[in-house]
Amino acid sequence: SQQGEEDPQALSIQEGENATMNCSYKTSINNLQWYRQNSGRGLVHLILIRSNEREKHSGRLRVTLDTSKKSSSLLITASRAADTASYFCATDTNAGKSTFGDGTTLTVKP
Amino acid sequence: DTEVTQTPKHLVMGMTNKKSLKCEQHMGHRAMYWYKQKAKKPPELMFVYSYEKLSINESVPSRFSPECPNSSLLNLHLHALQPEDSALYLCASSQDSAGAIPQHFGDGTRLSIL
């Protein structure tokens, strides 16, 4: 089974609104990463949060991690049409191996 | 443009053909990865090379054969594939495979098996 499960599976919002997507995982992790994938392209690394961190920011992105609940959230503020993509969380439990969640498909309408 | 280059971008092959996918990076990364991604699914890890040695093989069928000729190149040799092998094949690299390291992805090769 997937280490990471994300919800919602799909999210549609208007430009300027905030988008929140969640990732839950089953086993203890060393760190958690978020990636974006535009249609027909490879994945782009967005942000990494370590297991001893609770929150990280990068531009319009805010990631939280709750290891007691085995969950993470990605918040995109003031969304833009260019944010339309699939977003994946990836957990690292063993060296060199990342397991990806099922992903959230975000559509931002102009 | 991505820093990991994959060729070809598209490949159509019959089940009896032999072909190879190629991946190249010049970032000095010492870990390289192959993933398989089906439509609307997450990437699934296939192989990991660390310092040019195969370190992880996720029980991939032998019709997929990886090769790492040097630290910048990664190949995936294909032979006698099945229709269910049609997918996007992604290559990635990272500074090393010690974890907590972001991976840099290419744009993939879209493979169709007839």
HADDOCK unambig.tbl for C-alpha pairs under 7 A between the chains (distance, minus, plus):
assign (segid A and resid 31 and name CA) (segid B and resid 100 and name CA) 6.12 0.50 0.50
assign (segid A and resid 41 and name CA) (segid B and resid 107 and name CA) 4.64 0.50 0.50
assign (segid A and resid 42 and name CA) (segid B and resid 90 and name CA) 6.95 0.50 0.50
assign (segid A and resid 42 and name CA) (segid B and resid 105 and name CA) 5.48 0.50 0.50
assign (segid A and resid 42 and name CA) (segid B and resid 106 and name CA) 5.34 0.50 0.50
assign (segid A and resid 42 and name CA) (segid B and resid 107 and name CA) 4.03 0.50 0.50
assign (segid A and resid 42 and name CA) (segid B and resid 108 and name CA) 6.17 0.50 0.50
assign (segid A and resid 43 and name CA) (segid B and resid 105 and name CA) 5.62 0.50 0.50
assign (segid A and resid 44 and name CA) (segid B and resid 104 and name CA) 6.84 0.50 0.50
assign (segid A and resid 44 and name CA) (segid B and resid 105 and name CA) 6.73 0.50 0.50
assign (segid A and resid 45 and name CA) (segid B and resid 102 and name CA) 6.38 0.50 0.50
assign (segid A and resid 45 and name CA) (segid B and resid 103 and name CA) 6.87 0.50 0.50
assign (segid A and resid 92 and name CA) (segid B and resid 99 and name CA) 6.47 0.50 0.50
assign (segid A and resid 95 and name CA) (segid B and resid 97 and name CA) 6.01 0.50 0.50
assign (segid A and resid 95 and name CA) (segid B and resid 98 and name CA) 4.73 0.50 0.50
assign (segid A and resid 95 and name CA) (segid B and resid 99 and name CA) 4.57 0.50 0.50
assign (segid A and resid 96 and name CA) (segid B and resid 97 and name CA) 4.04 0.50 0.50
assign (segid A and resid 96 and name CA) (segid B and resid 98 and name CA) 5.45 0.50 0.50
assign (segid A and resid 96 and name CA) (segid B and resid 99 and name CA) 5.09 0.50 0.50
assign (segid A and resid 100 and name CA) (segid B and resid 42 and name CA) 6.00 0.50 0.50
assign (segid A and resid 100 and name CA) (segid B and resid 43 and name CA) 6.60 0.50 0.50
assign (segid A and resid 101 and name CA) (segid B and resid 42 and name CA) 6.43 0.50 0.50
assign (segid A and resid 102 and name CA) (segid B and resid 41 and name CA) 6.16 0.50 0.50
assign (segid A and resid 102 and name CA) (segid B and resid 42 and name CA) 5.37 0.50 0.50
assign (segid A and resid 103 and name CA) (segid B and resid 42 and name CA) 6.58 0.50 0.50
